[in-house]
């Protein structure tokens, strides 16, 4: 997982080199991806150190990771990355946030869906309007103010 996180950090850092700078000293569209790349790199390093430090005591088993949830999360992130240009930001990000809520253990699916819709709309308005970050738009994105 640490290798995947570090690979994602490198891929993001390479990709943002082509982004334009912000106007008038404002952060440009590369600000958030650079932050995400840094967080991925820090998480990878922390994961390596945590793995090296943690050893199970005799008679104890190491804590188990739920591989199904990890695989589903990676699949959701991959699907979101592949579908973003085709179906727009709102539908893609809502689906990703909904899946993340379910994978995190939401008790009721409709609360996860409602939260995903609200969070996506706020993010779309915040970044699309306030920071003028170009987000892939489908007709629903334009209708909702993105």
KAHUPE-V362995 format. One record per backbone hydrogen bond with DSSP energy under -1.0 kcal/mol. NH is the residue of the N-H (numbers start at 0). CO is the residue of the C=O. If there is no record, write none. Layout:
# KAHUPE-V362995
{{NH	CO} {NH	CO}}
This chain:
# KAHUPE-V362995
{{4	0} {5	1} {6	2} {7	3} {8	4} {9	5} {10	6} {11	7} {12	8} {13	9} {14	10} {15	11} {17	14} {18	15} {25	22} {30	27} {33	29} {34	30} {35	31} {36	32} {37	33} {38	34} {39	35} {40	36} {41	37} {42	38} {43	39} {44	40} {45	41} {46	42} {47	43} {48	44} {49	45} {50	46} {51	47} {52	48} {53	49} {59	56} {66	64} {69	65} {70	66} {71	67} {72	68} {73	69} {74	70} {75	71} {76	72} {77	73} {78	74} {79	75} {80	76} {81	77} {82	78} {83	79} {86	82} {87	83} {88	135} {91	87} {92	88} {93	89} {94	90} {95	91} {96	92} {97	93} {98	94} {99	95} {100	96} {101	97} {102	98} {103	99} {104	101} {105	100} {111	107} {112	108} {113	109} {114	110} {115	111} {116	112} {117	113} {118	114} {119	115} {120	116} {121	117} {122	118} {123	119} {124	120} {125	121} {126	122} {127	123} {128	124} {129	124} {130	125} {132	126} {141	137} {142	138} {143	139} {144	141} {145	140}}
